[in-house]
Amino acid sequence: MAAVRPFDKLPALNSAALLLVGADGSAQQRLAEAVLRERKEFKISIHLATSLPLPAERDHLRPRIDLIVFIIDIKSKYSLKNVEASLAYVDASFFLGKVCFLVTGVGRVNNCGIEMNAIWKLRDVYCSPVLLCELELERIQATTAQRLLRMLQICAGHVPGVSALTFGSLMRSSADD
């Protein structure tokens, strides 16, 4: 079981692959369905995993992964530990704009199991953006899906003149302001 690498396979024409990693399978499923409902101009494949590493025996069938989204449930310490353990199996070059952290359940701050400082530390250590959302609300779910779709489009190279690294640095700059 090896690390997930961003450039170990050739890209497919007019397509992109999204990998959702998180302990909560229902959140992954809702998010995947929301992304697939959105209008898009390229073919998208979404892969779900509870943790990394991915099984090596299916590696030859797996497309090149363009964006990895780590889903963290704010009320579950296990969710954070799962993501932290999975990060060891991601090649360092993925952190050049092809990884983001999606924190769910932020509408229930009184029911937090994780301190936000732990989330901000992940953002800083891995130089990756953090998206906060509440997947229980359909409108926010759709907005989150649109954001992820745009990020995926950039990471897959479908936006001329904008690279994943440039986009990642813009996201970091806006978060610092």
N, C-alpha and C positions, 0 to 999 in steps of 0.2 A: 504494500500500500504506500504509494508515493504522494508527494505533494502535488496539488493542483497547479498547473503551469499555464500562463496566459497565451504563450506563443508556440506551444508544442504541436499544434495542428494548424493547417491552413484554414483561413476563413471561408465560409460558404457565401456565394454571391447573394446579395439582397436578403440576408437572414441574420439573426442574432440569437444567442443562447444566454439565458438567465438561470443562475443557480440560487435557489432560496435555501438557506441553512438555518434551522432552528428547531428547538425541542417541541414547540407547539404545532402539531400537524394541522390542526383546524385553522390556525392563523395563516399558515402557508397556503393552504388550499383556498381560503377566501381571497387572499392576495393574488394568487395565480389566476383565479377565475376573473377577478377584477381587471387584471392586466389584459387577459385575453378578450374581455368585452370591449376594451378601448379600440378605437379606430387607429390603424397603423398601416404604413406603406411598405412594410417588410415582413418577412416570415419570422415568427418568433417560436422558439422552443423553450419551455420552462422545465427545469429539473428541480425536484424537491429532495432534500436530504436532512435527516435529523441531526447529523454531525459529519465531520470529516475525520478520516480520509474516506474517499469514495472507493467502492470495491474495484479492484484492479481487473477482475475478469470481464467487466463490461466496458473497459476503457476504449477498446477499438470501436465500439458503437456510439460512444459519447462524442458530441460535437465539441468544437472549441468553445470554451466558456468565455463570454465577453464581460459579464458582470456578476459578482458574487454579492448577495445581500444577506447579511447575518441578522436574523430576527431575534430580538431580545424582548422578552415580556417583563415589564417593569415590576410585576408582582411576584416574579419567580427567580430566586437566587440560582436555582438549577439551570435556568435558561442562560444566565450570564456565564456560569461555569462551563456549560456546554460550548458556548461560543468561544470562550477563552481557550478551551482545550482544542477546538477545531482550528483556530488560527495558526497553530503550529504546522498544519498541513497545507498551508497556502504559500506558494512561492513568493518571495519578496517583491518581485516585479509586478505582481498583482496590485500591490499597494501604491502603484503609480496611477491612481485614478480609477481602478477597476473593482474596488471594494467599497461598500457602504454598510453602515449599521442602521437598522430600522428598529426603533424602540416603540413597542406597542403598549397600550393601556395607560397612556399618559394622562388620560382624563380622570383616572382614579388615583390621584396623588396620595390620598389618605390611606390607600391600600398598598403602598409600595413595599416591596421586599428588597429593592436595590436602591442604593443611594445614587443620585445623578452624578456625583463625583467619579464613580466607577465608570460610568458611560463616557464622561468627558475625558477621562484618562485613556480609555481605548481610542477615542478620536485622536488624541494627541500622540500617543505612542505609535499608532498605525497610520497616521496622516490620512485618515479617511473620514468622509462626512457622516454626520448623524442626522437621520430623519426621525422626527417625533410624530406619532400618529395614534389614532384610536380606530382600530379596524372594525369595531362594533358598529360604528356609524357609517352608513352607506355612502354619504356624500364625501366624507373624509377618506374613505376607502377608495373611491373613484379618483380623488385628487392625488392620493398617494400612488395609485397605479399610473396615473399620467406622468407624475414626476419620475417614477422608476422607468417608465417606457422611454422618456426623453433621455435619461441617463444611459439606458441601454443602447439607444440609437447612437449616442455620442461614443460610447465605449466600443461599439462594433465598427466605428469608422464611417457611419452613414451621414455624418454632418460635415460637409467640406470646411476645412480651415479650423476645425475645433477637434482637439485630441482629448483623450481621457485625462491625461496629465494636466492640460490647460484647464479643463473643466473642474477637475479636483482642486486645483489651486484657487480657482475662482470661488468655489464652494467654501474653501477654508478661509479665504479673505473675507467673505460676507459673514461667516460665523464669528470671526474675530472682531468685527465691527459691532 
